[in-house]
Amino acid sequence: MNIHGFLTLTLLDYPGHLGATIFLGACNLRCPFCQNGNLVLSPEKEPCIPKEEVLAYLKKRSGILEGVCISGGEPTLCRELPEFITQIKRLGYLVKLDTNGTNPEMIQKLHRQRLIDYVAMDIKSSLSHYAAAAGLPSDSPQTACFLQNIDTSREYLMTSGIDYEFRTTVVHELHTKEDFIEIGQWIAGCRRYYLQVYQKSENILSSLKNNDITFHAPSLDTLTLYQNILKKTIPTVELRGLS
């Protein structure tokens, strides 16, 4: 298991809990707006933190910290994930999983083994425009397989009883009103949905590949428009990351 980042204290990553966040490397998507592009494109070049060091810190902070968020990259690609989370759970922590939803089998396994308490699953865009937002070829068997897996994960989260959220990082150049009309139908009735404002950083995936590619956050008026569209079918829709 390659741990490439460890945020020892966060009030944001695990809603309602004082927590820590662990970042694993590698991802099967290539979202151009990804803020952790270095972990996606070349995780082997990133420094690694020994698993034992992370677990020792969590053991020391047990009773002070409440939860651990496991993010990436895409953590469900790691075969050692169930064993690692088991070690975290033994220390008394709640565990939140951040995922792109492409590996429903791992999500189901972790839930059935009672290893995760909360899941935050990305909804990159509407199914019609998912490929562009996820950095995938529009017409390929692999993309079709990914979309089917993502929909399987969506359905599982909405029906399994686990606590969860869906979330979309909204990018001015990649999302439209029509996307959110479609998303509102696709995930209608979901527990909670967050629109996250795109944030610039030095590790945006597209910029690492081509400095001429830039993205921008939508205006507050645009975000509010999308929020109102979604509220027609989703009870809780909130904005996240406003400055």
PEKAGI-V388847 format. One record per pair of residues at least 4 apart in sequence whose C-alpha atoms are under 6 Angstrom apart, sorted by the first residue. I is the first residue (numbers start at 1). J is the second residue. D is the distance in whole Angstrom. If there is no record, write none. Layout:
BEGIN
i = [I:I]
j = [J:J]
d = [D:D]
END
This chain:
BEGIN
i = [3:3:3:3:4:4:4:4:4:5:5:6:6:7:7:8:9:9:10:10:11:17:18:18:19:19:19:19:20:21:21:21:22:22:23:23:24:24:24:25:25:25:25:26:26:26:26:27:27:27:29:30:30:31:31:31:32:32:33:34:34:35:35:36:37:37:37:37:38:39:39:40:52:58:61:66:67:67:67:68:69:69:69:70:71:71:74:89:95:95:96:96:96:96:97:98:99:100:100:101:101:102:102:102:104:110:111:111:118:118:119:120:120:120:121:122:122:122:123:123:124:124:125:126:126:126:126:130:131:131:131:156:165:165:166:167:167:167:168:168:169:169:169:170:170:170:171:171:171:172:172:172:180:184:184:184:188:188:189:192:193:194:194:194:195:195:196:196:197:198:206:207:207:230:231]
j = [23:24:48:49:23:24:47:48:49:22:23:21:22:20:21:20:19:20:19:20:18:66:65:66:65:66:67:68:68:68:69:70:70:71:71:72:72:73:75:39:43:72:73:39:40:43:73:40:73:74:134:134:135:133:134:135:205:206:204:204:205:203:204:203:41:203:204:205:42:43:73:73:56:62:65:93:93:94:95:95:95:96:97:97:75:98:99:93:116:117:116:117:118:119:119:120:121:121:122:150:153:146:149:150:153:115:115:116:163:164:164:164:165:166:166:166:167:168:167:168:133:168:130:130:179:182:183:134:135:136:138:160:192:193:193:193:194:195:195:196:196:197:198:196:197:198:175:198:217:216:217:218:184:188:230:233:233:234:234:236:237:237:238:239:239:240:240:241:241:217:210:211:213:234:235]
d = [6:5:5:5:6:6:6:5:6:6:5:6:5:6:5:5:6:5:5:6:5:6:5:5:5:6:5:5:5:6:5:6:5:6:5:5:5:6:6:5:5:6:5:6:5:6:5:5:5:5:6:6:4:6:4:5:5:5:6:5:5:6:5:6:6:5:5:4:6:4:6:6:6:6:6:6:5:4:6:5:6:5:6:5:6:5:6:5:5:5:6:6:5:6:5:5:5:6:5:5:5:6:5:5:5:5:6:6:5:5:5:6:5:6:5:6:5:6:6:5:6:6:5:6:5:6:5:6:6:5:5:6:5:6:5:5:5:6:5:6:4:6:6:6:5:6:6:6:5:6:5:5:6:5:5:6:5:5:5:5:5:6:5:6:5:6:5:6:5:5:6:5:6:6:6]
END
